[in-house]
Amino acid sequence: MLQGHYQNSQNDDSEDETPEKSIGWWYKLEPIASEFRSNCSKYWIPGTNVSIDEMIIRCFGRSKHTFKTPHKPITQGYRIFSLCEAGYTYSFMWSSRSDSYSELIRLPDLSPTESMVYQLAQRLPSGKAYVIYMDNYFTRVPLLLKLRAINIGACGTTRKHPEFPSFLIKLKDICSRYMEWNTTAAIVVRKQREGVQLEPDPSDPGVICFAWQDNNTVLACSTVHKAGEEHTIIRSRRRPQLTSTNGPLVRKVFGNESRKNLPIPVFIDDYNHFMGGVDIADQFRAYYSTQRISFRSWYPLFFWILDTAILNAYLIGKKLCSDDYMSHKEFRVALWQKLFSYSVYISTSERLEKFYPSNTPLIPCVFSSETSINIESNIQPSTEGQLREHKWKALGRRISCYYCRSVNSNSKGKRIFGSDIPLNRQKPKQSL
C-alpha cells in the first residue's frame, strides 16, 4: 500500500515529466499565473521611477528549480525577478536553476540576465519616460545603452565588467583606503563608431560611470544623472563604526557627532530612495504571509501569487483613497471577513438543492475523534429522494454514516457529489 501511495504522489506532483503543452515548469499554476500577471499591469499605471530586483520564495522541498542563497534572509527557494514600484508588483519573470529564464527572448549583444531586464522594461506602458533602478547584479554599460534606445533611463550600482572604465576600477582596488570621504570620479562611456579605428561617437550622450567614496568605494552607472558639486544634495548621515571598511578615515568627517548633515551625489540619493520597491513588497508580504508547510513543491508559488494579489489590491485601494484608506492589517481582516461571509452561499444545504427538494431537512454529520460514537441514518432515502434526520447510534467500528457517504463519494472511492453507496460496502483490500 505504501508503494502504491508513493507512485500516486509521483504521478501527481512530479516536476520531471512536464506536459508538452505546458508553457513552463510552473505549468501546475496555469492559467492562474498568466491571468494574475496580466492583471497586475492592467490595474496600475506606474510612475517614473521603478526598480527591478529578485524575490526569493521560501521552499526547502526537493525541486530542481530552487536556488540556495546562504547569504540571504531566505536561504533556499524559488527565484522570481520582479518589476516593482513602491511595493506594487507590476510584472515578473520566472527563473529556474535548471531551466534559467524559461520565457526569455535572448538578445545577441546582451547576457541572459541583461536580456531579462530588457524584456521586463519593454512591458512598461509606452508613451512615457521611465527610470529603472537596479543593483550591481544587473547593471552593465551595454544594457543601459540598450534601454536608452527605447526611451528608458537606468541607474544602479555595478560590478567590474569589461565596458566599465579601468581607471575607476583601479581607484576602487588601490586608492579606496586613502581617498577622502565624498570624493567622486566620473567618466562618460559612449558607443563606438565603426571604422578602421574604433572611436567614441560624439553624438551619443553615453553612460556616465561613477566611483564615489563612502565607507567603501561604490561603482555605479547612470544615464539620467550628472556629476559635479552642483549635483549634490544635503542628507543626514550616520557615523560609521570603527569596524567598517574605512571607518577610521570616514569618522574624521563626523568628529564627535553621531549624525551629521552632509552633501552626497544626487544619483546616490535617488538610488537609495527608489531601489527598494521590490524590498518593500517583500516586507509587506512577510508581515502576513499565507504560506504553509506543504509536501507539494508548487504550493509556495501559489501562496506567493495569493500574497502578491492581496498586497497589490491593498496598494491600489490606498492609491485611490489617499490617506483616508485603512491600514494593511485592517485591509486583510476586512478581506477574510468578506471571504468567510461568502461561504454561506456554498454551504452543504445550498449544494444539495440540485439533488434533493428544498424542503428536505439536511443536518450535517458530526464526528468525534475522541470517542467511538458516530452518526448513522437508520432510515434509507425514500422513493422521492428525501433524506431524514440523523440518529445517534454507537457503532463497533469507525465508519462514515450513510448520509455522508451518499453525499461525498461513489463506488470507486472518489469524492463525487450526490452519488449513493450501500451502507455495508467494504473497501477493497490493497496488497502491500
Secondary structure, DSSP 8 states (H G I E B T S, - for coil): -HHHHHHHHHHHH-SSS--TT-SSTTGGGTTHHHHHHHHHHHS----SEEEEEEEEEE--SS-TT-EE-TTSSS-EEEEEEEEEETTEEEEEEEEBTTTB-TT----TTS-HHHHHHHHHHTTS-SSS-EEEEE-TTT--HHHHHHHHHTTEEEEEE----TTS-HHHHHHHHHSTTTS-TT-EEEEEE--EE-SSS-EE-TTS--EEEEEEESSSEEEEEESS---SGGGEEEEEEE---TTSTTHHHHHHHHTT-SEEEEEEEHHHHHHHHHTTHHHHHHHHHHHT------SSTTHHHHHHHHHHHHHHHHHHHHHHHGGGS--HHHHHHHHHHHHHHHGGGGSHHHHGGGTS-TT---------SSSSEEEE-SS---TT------EEEE-SS----HHHHHHH--TTS---TT----TT--------
